[in-house]
Amino acid sequence: MTDKNITVTRKDQRKDLSREETRAPERYAIPTVDILEGVDGLTMYIDLPGVARDDLTIDLEQGVLTIEGRVNSEAPAEDIYREFTLARFYRQFRIPEGIDQEKVTAAYTNGVLNLLLPRAEAAKPRRIEIASGE
């Protein structure tokens, strides 16, 4: 169903910009993602530390899955020294045609978003029974 090879190119080698790269001038962080493929479809685990459920947006439009998470970075006191700043999370994926986009589900627990992307019935593998020739 999916290509097992991943090609990584540097930004300076790309000719056209993706939606993710056009999000400037605001600063975004790219969340880490694990994607698993099973017989019934794809499962995605997306790490979004510090994002509350109410600050998470998931959109699926025209085969593009967009995940955006806003981190509440208001400190309870005045900053004296800071080496780490929180950024908004943003990531997009093109969804394969064999996925039933109407049945995608999401769960969010302890900063990890779990998306289940089931295959459409027509795209699921099936066994063909052989009729006897007698």
Secondary structure, DSSP 4 states (H G I P E B T S, - for coil): ----------GGG-SS--TGGG-TTS-EE---EEEEEETTEEEEEEE-TTEEEEEEEEEEETTEEEEEEEE----SS--S--S----EEEEEEEPPTTB-GGG-EEEEETTEEEEEEEBPGGGS--PPPPPP--
